């Protein structure tokens, strides 16, 4: 009974809160009630009641300006944050209610969207279960014929001090996606080997442009992948 009342209150809250939300141009003719149901097939977010130092979120525990695309519909001017411990996207509605969006319905989101944002936009897409090796939300480093993406995660690790408190430990891994293959980038050498017959050409491009290609400069992977895309397209022509 209590659970039913919670869901009822949440649905009523959503109905009125959504009246003040912004949709992308072209979506204004969509049924508002349908849009309510579309984005809010989720649950109220609850903080973890365990003694852990730090936080479970990407970049900050604070909310960022952002936009979310759900089933092809883009919702703008939202307050969002990304829980990388649970791979969950949280939206703050009406500056009050944190809601975890149903992951299966989310196509992607951007953290730091809008002119007032304090950080450059970080774009994420939902890979769902398209690849056996990698699922869920990933940050886009490069997206063309191939993709370079980053998977940000946090785990709870025991504190090495005598304190009984555990702490969040963050890890970022980079992946190269080409065709139906999704492969982990372990280092620069492993990445270049993935390029097959184009490895030498991409190496030359990296040297000529003085690119830093490493996990400390992941945009270099993206620039190298863009060169690879160009080479494969030229061969097809």
Secondary structure, DSSP 4 states (H G I P E B T S, - for coil): -HHHHHHHHHHHHHHHHGGG-EE-TT-TTS-HHHHHHHHT-SEE-----S-EES-SBSS-SS-EEEEEEETTEEEEEEEEEEETTTTEEEEEETTTEEEEPPGGGEEEEEET-STT-SS--EEEEE-TTSSSS--SEEEEEEESSEEEEEEEEEEEEE-SSS-S-EEEEEEEEEEEEETTEEEEE-SHHHHHHTTGGGHHHHHHHHHHTT---BTTBTHHHHHHHHHHHHHHHHHH-
